């Protein structure tokens, strides 16, 4: 099975229940991506920094329940990060983060050297990162340096999701950091909400093409229930529709799409992936993107970040009209 490293924060999502009470569920964008990958049949290597409080223990327990390897979790003193989730009028989710004293955002050069050893040992084909760990906290410079070094070595595919979170960091600081990661990434995925916050007034087409110009090979921008678009150099923009499902919440939907996108591209990951991904036809890219949107839709039909298994995804698509089953 294809091994993919996923580096970043684990978070306790405090989600409002039907009775108005909050429930604590394991989350965090990178951790959600790792969960999505394992359910789609890949072998994720989750690289994280773990605290020593009760919520950190709950996050560790969630890894064991999900059959995710804990060997890449570096123990550190501190508290688990919390995200208070609030439903907005348009059905999306707003997040308020509590991250003081959390080790998740304090990656050091020594931590990243250990992560590199673990990645080499696992013979990973790709490395996904993003979200808060890439633009918030003391660990950003060390992480960026390690990311750029991996790009220079050219042996693995680099996947990035800025996962912008208004209020957690200033717009300018977030954009500056995110663009540095995008310059070295092969695959970049973001939401239309990310794009609107980071580049107010620009169209999705302008954002997609600007990220291609920075160096990305594939840029995917999601549009909620309207589906997603993909940009590639010397190709027309590919647009695929979304899927109608009864929405419980949108937590983890974008992370599920990232995982499904990586899973769909698994045969193109590894050394020289940039040139090999250019061999993808528009039809192949559309199929990959359609399956990713379907996976995200399934997650929206469940409470919290609960991505589908490969069997559930295939079954869901079989129930769709024949022209979009692929």
Sine and cosine of phi, psi and omega as CSV:
sin_phi,cos_phi,sin_psi,cos_psi,sin_omega,cos_omega
0.00,0.00,0.52,-0.86,-0.03,-1.00
-0.95,0.30,0.76,-0.65,0.00,-1.00
-0.99,-0.15,0.74,-0.67,-0.02,-1.00
-0.76,-0.65,0.81,-0.59,0.08,-1.00
-0.99,0.13,0.66,-0.75,0.08,-1.00
-0.77,-0.64,0.89,-0.46,-0.07,-1.00
-0.90,-0.43,0.75,-0.66,0.08,-1.00
0.39,-0.92,-0.21,-0.98,-0.17,-0.99
-0.98,0.20,0.47,-0.88,0.26,-0.97
-0.94,-0.34,0.62,-0.78,-0.13,-0.99
-0.67,-0.74,0.59,-0.81,0.20,-0.98
-1.00,0.04,0.90,-0.43,0.08,-1.00
-1.00,0.05,0.85,-0.53,0.09,-1.00
-0.99,-0.10,0.97,-0.24,-0.12,-0.99
-0.97,-0.24,0.71,-0.71,0.03,-1.00
-0.95,0.30,0.75,-0.66,0.05,-1.00
-1.00,-0.02,0.05,-1.00,-0.01,-1.00
-0.89,0.46,-0.46,0.89,-0.01,-1.00
-1.00,0.02,0.08,1.00,0.01,-1.00
1.00,0.04,-0.18,0.98,0.02,-1.00
-1.00,0.08,0.53,-0.85,0.01,-1.00
-1.00,0.03,0.62,-0.79,0.10,-0.99
-0.88,-0.47,0.59,-0.81,-0.04,-1.00
-1.00,-0.07,0.88,-0.48,0.01,-1.00
-0.81,-0.59,0.59,-0.81,0.01,-1.00
-0.93,0.37,0.66,-0.75,0.01,-1.00
-0.37,-0.93,-0.56,-0.83,-0.14,-0.99
0.98,-0.19,0.81,-0.58,-0.12,-0.99
-0.79,0.61,-0.80,0.60,0.00,-1.00
-0.88,0.48,-0.66,0.75,0.02,-1.00
-0.89,0.45,-0.61,0.80,0.05,-1.00
-0.90,0.43,-0.63,0.78,0.04,-1.00
-0.89,0.46,-0.69,0.73,0.02,-1.00
-0.87,0.49,-0.67,0.74,0.03,-1.00
-0.89,0.46,-0.68,0.73,0.03,-1.00
-0.88,0.48,-0.64,0.77,-0.01,-1.00
-0.91,0.41,-0.70,0.71,-0.04,-1.00
-0.91,0.40,-0.57,0.82,0.01,-1.00
-0.96,0.30,-0.36,0.93,0.03,-1.00
-1.00,-0.09,0.17,0.99,0.15,-0.99
1.00,-0.10,0.11,0.99,0.07,-1.00
-1.00,-0.09,0.08,-1.00,-0.01,-1.00
-0.90,-0.43,1.00,-0.09,0.00,-1.00
-0.99,0.15,0.59,-0.80,0.16,-0.99
-0.94,-0.33,0.98,-0.18,-0.02,-1.00
-0.98,0.17,0.87,-0.50,0.02,-1.00
-0.95,-0.30,0.93,-0.38,-0.12,-0.99
-0.57,-0.82,0.24,-0.97,0.12,-0.99
-0.91,-0.41,0.81,-0.59,-0.09,-1.00
-0.95,-0.31,0.64,-0.77,0.03,-1.00
-1.00,0.09,-0.22,-0.97,-0.09,-1.00
-0.77,-0.63,0.41,0.91,0.03,-1.00
-0.97,-0.23,-0.06,-1.00,-0.04,-1.00
-0.90,0.44,-0.63,0.77,0.03,-1.00
-0.91,0.41,-0.57,0.82,0.06,-1.00
-0.89,0.45,-0.63,0.78,0.06,-1.00
-0.90,0.45,-0.61,0.79,0.04,-1.00
-0.90,0.43,-0.63,0.77,0.05,-1.00
-0.91,0.42,-0.64,0.76,0.05,-1.00
-0.89,0.45,-0.67,0.75,0.00,-1.00
-0.89,0.46,-0.60,0.80,0.01,-1.00
-0.90,0.44,-0.59,0.81,0.04,-1.00
-0.90,0.45,-0.69,0.72,-0.01,-1.00
-0.90,0.44,-0.66,0.75,0.01,-1.00
-0.89,0.46,-0.58,0.81,-0.04,-1.00
-1.00,0.02,0.10,1.00,-0.02,-1.00
0.88,0.48,0.56,0.83,0.08,-1.00
-0.99,-0.12,0.73,-0.69,-0.03,-1.00
-0.92,0.40,0.73,-0.69,0.01,-1.00
-1.00,-0.10,0.07,1.00,-0.09,-1.00
-0.91,0.42,-0.35,0.94,0.00,-1.00
-1.00,-0.09,0.10,0.99,0.01,-1.00
-1.00,-0.02,0.90,-0.45,-0.03,-1.00
-1.00,-0.02,0.88,-0.48,0.00,-1.00
-0.94,0.34,0.64,-0.77,0.00,-1.00
-0.44,-0.90,0.46,-0.89,0.06,-1.00
-0.95,0.31,0.57,-0.82,0.04,-1.00
0.67,-0.75,0.00,-1.00,-0.11,-0.99
-0.97,-0.25,0.55,-0.84,0.09,-1.00
-0.90,0.44,0.55,-0.83,0.05,-1.00
-0.97,0.26,0.62,-0.79,0.03,-1.00
-0.90,-0.43,0.59,-0.81,0.12,-0.99
-0.79,-0.61,0.90,-0.44,0.08,-1.00
-1.00,0.05,0.87,-0.49,-0.11,-0.99
-0.98,-0.20,0.74,-0.68,-0.02,-1.00
-0.76,-0.65,0.78,-0.63,0.02,-1.00
-0.95,0.31,0.70,-0.72,0.04,-1.00
-0.99,-0.11,0.14,-0.99,-0.07,-1.00
-0.90,0.44,-0.48,0.88,-0.03,-1.00
-1.00,0.01,0.14,0.99,0.06,-1.00
1.00,-0.01,-0.06,1.00,0.04,-1.00
-0.99,0.15,-0.09,-1.00,-0.04,-1.00
-0.81,-0.58,0.75,-0.66,0.10,-1.00
-0.98,-0.22,0.51,-0.86,-0.12,-0.99
-0.80,-0.60,0.70,-0.72,0.19,-0.98
-0.88,-0.47,0.83,-0.56,-0.13,-0.99
-0.98,-0.21,0.63,-0.78,0.13,-0.99
-0.87,-0.49,0.96,-0.27,-0.15,-0.99
-0.79,-0.61,0.09,1.00,0.03,-1.00
-0.88,0.48,0.69,-0.72,0.00,-1.00
0.93,0.36,0.13,0.99,0.04,-1.00
-0.99,0.11,0.74,-0.67,-0.01,-1.00
-0.97,0.24,-0.18,0.98,-0.10,-0.99
-0.85,0.53,-0.53,0.85,-0.11,-0.99
-0.96,-0.29,0.37,0.93,-0.09,-1.00
-0.85,-0.53,0.68,0.73,0.00,-1.00
-0.90,0.44,0.68,-0.73,0.02,-1.00
-0.93,-0.36,0.20,-0.98,0.06,-1.00
-0.86,0.52,-0.64,0.77,0.01,-1.00
-0.90,0.43,-0.66,0.75,0.05,-1.00
-0.85,0.52,-0.69,0.72,-0.07,-1.00
-0.96,0.29,-0.49,0.87,0.12,-0.99
-0.91,0.41,-0.64,0.77,0.08,-1.00
-0.90,0.43,-0.66,0.75,0.03,-1.00
-0.86,0.50,-0.64,0.77,0.02,-1.00
-0.90,0.43,-0.66,0.75,0.05,-1.00
-0.87,0.50,-0.70,0.71,-0.01,-1.00
-0.91,0.41,-0.61,0.79,0.03,-1.00
-0.91,0.41,-0.68,0.74,0.03,-1.00
-0.90,0.44,-0.64,0.77,-0.01,-1.00
-0.90,0.43,-0.60,0.80,-0.01,-1.00
-1.00,0.06,-0.05,1.00,0.01,-1.00
0.79,0.62,0.78,0.63,-0.04,-1.00
-0.92,0.39,0.56,-0.83,0.05,-1.00
-1.00,-0.09,-0.34,0.94,-0.06,-1.00
-0.49,-0.87,0.35,-0.94,0.04,-1.00
-0.72,-0.69,0.86,-0.50,0.05,-1.00
-0.95,-0.32,0.69,-0.72,0.13,-0.99
-0.52,-0.86,0.00,-1.00,0.01,-1.00
0.60,-0.80,-0.28,-0.96,-0.03,-1.00
0.90,0.43,-0.47,-0.88,-0.18,-0.98
-0.85,0.52,-0.60,0.80,-0.09,-1.00
-0.88,0.47,-0.33,0.94,-0.05,-1.00
-1.00,-0.09,-0.13,0.99,0.01,-1.00
-0.57,-0.82,0.12,0.99,-0.02,-1.00
-0.65,-0.76,0.70,-0.72,0.07,-1.00
0.98,-0.20,0.12,-0.99,-0.10,-0.99
-0.97,0.26,-0.25,0.97,-0.10,-1.00
-1.00,0.06,-0.09,1.00,-0.10,-1.00
-0.85,0.52,-0.75,0.66,-0.04,-1.00
-0.87,0.49,-0.66,0.75,-0.01,-1.00
-0.92,0.39,-0.65,0.76,0.02,-1.00
-0.90,0.43,-0.70,0.72,0.00,-1.00
-0.88,0.48,-0.66,0.75,0.03,-1.00
-0.88,0.48,-0.69,0.73,0.01,-1.00
-0.91,0.41,-0.63,0.77,0.02,-1.00
-0.88,0.47,-0.73,0.69,0.00,-1.00
-0.91,0.41,-0.58,0.82,0.05,-1.00
-0.91,0.41,-0.66,0.75,0.04,-1.00
-0.89,0.46,-0.62,0.79,0.02,-1.00
-0.90,0.43,-0.66,0.75,-0.01,-1.00
-0.91,0.41,-0.56,0.83,0.00,-1.00
-0.95,0.31,-0.50,0.87,0.13,-0.99
0.93,0.36,0.41,0.91,-0.05,-1.00
-0.99,-0.17,-0.28,0.96,-0.03,-1.00
-0.72,-0.69,0.39,-0.92,0.05,-1.00
-0.99,0.11,0.69,-0.73,-0.04,-1.00
-0.94,-0.34,0.82,-0.57,-0.03,-1.00
-0.88,-0.48,0.71,-0.71,-0.12,-0.99
-0.68,-0.73,0.64,-0.77,0.09,-1.00
-0.70,-0.71,0.93,-0.36,-0.03,-1.00
-0.90,0.44,-0.52,0.85,0.05,-1.00
0.74,0.68,0.84,0.54,-0.07,-1.00
-0.84,0.54,0.65,-0.76,0.01,-1.00
-0.74,-0.67,1.00,-0.08,0.00,-1.00
-0.80,0.60,0.71,-0.71,0.01,-1.00
0.99,-0.10,-0.34,0.94,0.01,-1.00
-1.00,0.08,-0.42,0.91,-0.02,-1.00
-0.37,-0.93,0.41,-0.91,0.03,-1.00
-0.92,0.40,0.49,-0.87,-0.01,-1.00
-0.85,0.53,-0.73,0.68,-0.07,-1.00
-0.89,0.46,-0.69,0.72,0.00,-1.00
-0.91,0.42,-0.64,0.77,0.00,-1.00
-0.90,0.44,-0.73,0.69,-0.02,-1.00
-0.90,0.44,-0.68,0.73,-0.01,-1.00
-0.86,0.51,-0.73,0.68,0.00,-1.00
-0.92,0.38,-0.72,0.69,-0.05,-1.00
-0.86,0.50,-0.67,0.74,-0.03,-1.00
-0.91,0.41,-0.50,0.87,0.07,-1.00
-0.91,0.40,-0.63,0.78,0.05,-1.00
-0.94,0.34,-0.63,0.78,-0.02,-1.00
-0.89,0.46,-0.57,0.82,-0.02,-1.00
-0.85,0.53,-0.49,0.87,-0.04,-1.00
-0.97,-0.26,-0.02,1.00,-0.09,-1.00
-1.00,0.05,0.56,-0.83,0.16,-0.99
-1.00,0.07,-0.66,0.75,-0.05,-1.00
-0.86,-0.51,0.77,-0.63,0.07,-1.00
-0.79,-0.61,0.79,-0.61,0.06,-1.00
-0.81,-0.59,0.67,-0.74,0.06,-1.00
-0.46,-0.89,0.16,-0.99,0.03,-1.00
-0.98,-0.17,0.27,-0.96,0.09,-1.00
-0.89,0.45,-0.50,0.86,0.06,-1.00
-0.92,0.39,-0.65,0.76,0.08,-1.00
-0.85,0.53,-0.76,0.64,-0.06,-1.00
-0.88,0.47,-0.66,0.75,-0.02,-1.00
-0.91,0.41,-0.63,0.77,0.02,-1.00
-0.94,0.33,-0.70,0.72,-0.09,-1.00
-0.97,0.25,-0.54,0.84,-0.08,-1.00
-0.71,-0.70,0.90,0.44,-0.06,-1.00
-0.81,0.59,0.76,-0.65,0.04,-1.00
1.00,-0.06,-0.23,0.97,0.03,-1.00
-1.00,-0.04,0.56,-0.83,0.05,-1.00
-0.97,0.24,0.28,-0.96,0.06,-1.00
-0.88,0.48,-0.59,0.81,0.01,-1.00
-0.90,0.43,-0.64,0.77,0.04,-1.00
-0.90,0.43,-0.68,0.74,0.00,-1.00
-0.92,0.40,-0.73,0.68,0.00,-1.00
-0.85,0.53,-0.72,0.70,-0.01,-1.00
-0.94,0.33,-0.54,0.84,0.03,-1.00
-0.93,0.37,-0.56,0.83,0.03,-1.00
-0.96,0.28,-0.53,0.85,0.15,-0.99
-0.88,0.47,-0.67,0.74,-0.01,-1.00
-0.90,0.43,-0.50,0.87,0.05,-1.00
-0.95,0.32,-0.42,0.91,0.05,-1.00
0.63,-0.77,-0.16,0.99,-0.02,-1.00
-0.92,0.39,0.53,-0.85,0.06,-1.00
-1.00,0.03,-0.66,0.75,0.01,-1.00
-0.76,-0.65,0.79,-0.62,0.09,-1.00
-0.87,-0.49,0.82,-0.58,0.04,-1.00
-0.87,-0.48,0.80,-0.60,0.08,-1.00
-0.87,-0.49,0.81,-0.58,-0.04,-1.00
-1.00,-0.03,0.41,-0.91,-0.06,-1.00
-0.76,-0.65,0.60,0.80,0.00,-1.00
0.89,0.46,-0.72,-0.69,-0.04,-1.00
-0.93,0.37,-0.21,0.98,0.00,-1.00
-0.99,0.15,-0.12,0.99,0.05,-1.00
0.96,-0.27,-0.60,-0.80,-0.09,-1.00
-0.44,-0.90,0.31,-0.95,0.04,-1.00
-0.78,-0.62,0.51,-0.86,0.04,-1.00
-0.79,-0.62,0.70,-0.72,0.05,-1.00
-0.91,-0.41,0.69,-0.72,0.12,-0.99
-0.61,-0.79,0.53,-0.85,0.00,-1.00
-0.87,0.49,0.67,-0.74,0.05,-1.00
0.87,0.49,0.45,0.89,0.09,-1.00
-0.74,-0.67,0.48,-0.87,0.14,-0.99
-0.93,0.36,0.43,-0.90,0.07,-1.00
-0.91,0.41,0.71,-0.70,0.03,-1.00
-0.98,-0.21,0.79,-0.61,0.03,-1.00
-0.87,-0.50,0.76,-0.65,0.09,-1.00
-0.81,-0.59,0.55,-0.83,-0.02,-1.00
-0.98,0.21,0.26,-0.97,0.10,-0.99
-1.00,0.04,-0.16,-0.99,-0.03,-1.00
-0.82,-0.57,0.67,-0.75,0.02,-1.00
-0.99,0.11,0.86,-0.52,0.05,-1.00
-0.65,-0.76,0.39,-0.92,0.13,-0.99
-0.94,0.33,0.91,-0.42,-0.12,-0.99
-1.00,0.08,0.84,-0.54,0.14,-0.99
-1.00,0.04,-0.80,0.60,0.18,-0.98
-0.32,-0.95,0.16,-0.99,-0.05,-1.00
-0.97,-0.24,0.19,0.98,-0.03,-1.00
-0.88,0.47,0.82,-0.58,0.06,-1.00
0.99,0.13,0.00,1.00,-0.04,-1.00
-0.91,0.42,-0.72,0.69,0.01,-1.00
-0.91,0.42,-0.59,0.81,0.03,-1.00
-0.93,0.37,-0.62,0.79,0.07,-1.00
-0.88,0.47,-0.67,0.74,0.02,-1.00
-0.88,0.47,-0.65,0.76,0.05,-1.00
-0.86,0.51,-0.71,0.70,0.00,-1.00
-0.89,0.45,-0.69,0.73,-0.01,-1.00
-0.93,0.37,-0.54,0.84,0.06,-1.00
-0.91,0.42,-0.72,0.70,0.04,-1.00
-0.89,0.45,-0.69,0.73,0.01,-1.00
-0.88,0.47,-0.64,0.77,0.01,-1.00
-0.92,0.39,-0.44,0.90,-0.01,-1.00
-0.99,-0.15,0.18,0.98,-0.18,-0.98
-0.85,0.53,-0.51,0.86,-0.01,-1.00
-0.98,0.22,-0.09,1.00,-0.01,-1.00
-0.94,-0.35,0.07,1.00,-0.05,-1.00
-0.99,0.11,0.42,-0.91,0.07,-1.00
0.92,-0.40,-0.36,-0.93,-0.04,-1.00
-0.87,0.49,0.64,-0.77,0.05,-1.00
0.86,0.51,0.52,0.86,-0.05,-1.00
-0.93,0.37,-0.46,0.89,-0.01,-1.00
-0.85,0.53,-0.75,0.66,0.00,-1.00
-0.95,0.31,-0.57,0.82,-0.02,-1.00
-0.95,0.32,-0.57,0.82,0.04,-1.00
-0.93,0.37,-0.40,0.92,0.06,-1.00
-0.92,0.38,-0.26,0.97,0.03,-1.00
-0.98,0.18,-0.21,0.98,0.01,-1.00
-0.88,0.48,0.76,-0.65,0.09,-1.00
-0.98,0.21,0.27,-0.96,0.06,-1.00
-0.88,0.48,-0.60,0.80,0.02,-1.00
-0.90,0.44,-0.67,0.74,0.03,-1.00
-0.90,0.43,-0.68,0.73,0.00,-1.00
-0.91,0.42,-0.63,0.78,0.01,-1.00
-0.90,0.43,-0.64,0.77,0.02,-1.00
-0.90,0.44,-0.71,0.70,0.02,-1.00
-0.87,0.50,-0.69,0.73,-0.04,-1.00
-0.94,0.35,-0.60,0.80,0.04,-1.00
-0.90,0.45,-0.70,0.71,0.03,-1.00
-0.90,0.44,-0.59,0.81,0.02,-1.00
-0.92,0.40,-0.66,0.75,0.04,-1.00
-0.91,0.42,-0.61,0.79,0.03,-1.00
-0.90,0.44,-0.68,0.74,0.03,-1.00
-0.88,0.47,-0.67,0.74,0.02,-1.00
-0.90,0.44,-0.64,0.77,0.01,-1.00
-0.88,0.47,-0.66,0.75,0.03,-1.00
-0.87,0.50,-0.67,0.74,0.01,-1.00
-0.88,0.47,-0.61,0.79,0.02,-1.00
-0.91,0.43,-0.37,0.93,-0.01,-1.00
-1.00,0.10,0.04,1.00,-0.04,-1.00
-0.81,-0.59,0.37,-0.93,0.04,-1.00
-0.98,0.18,0.78,-0.62,0.03,-1.00
0.97,0.23,-0.09,-1.00,-0.04,-1.00
-0.99,0.13,1.00,-0.03,0.00,-1.00
-0.78,-0.63,0.99,0.17,-0.03,-1.00
-0.93,0.37,0.37,-0.93,-0.05,-1.00
-0.98,0.19,0.35,-0.94,0.21,-0.98
-0.98,0.20,0.20,-0.98,0.04,-1.00
-0.87,0.49,-0.65,0.76,0.01,-1.00
-0.90,0.44,-0.66,0.75,0.02,-1.00
-0.90,0.43,-0.63,0.77,0.02,-1.00
-0.90,0.43,-0.72,0.70,0.01,-1.00
-0.89,0.47,-0.67,0.75,0.00,-1.00
-0.90,0.43,-0.66,0.75,0.02,-1.00
-0.87,0.50,-0.70,0.72,-0.03,-1.00
-0.93,0.36,-0.55,0.84,0.03,-1.00
-0.90,0.44,-0.44,0.90,-0.01,-1.00
-0.99,0.12,-0.07,1.00,-0.02,-1.00
-1.00,0.02,0.26,-0.97,0.09,-1.00
-0.80,0.60,0.55,-0.83,-0.15,-0.99
-0.83,0.56,-0.56,0.83,-0.09,-1.00
-0.94,0.35,-0.24,0.97,0.02,-1.00
-0.87,-0.50,0.21,0.98,-0.03,-1.00
-0.94,0.35,-0.44,0.90,-0.03,-1.00
-0.95,0.31,0.00,0.00,0.00,0.00
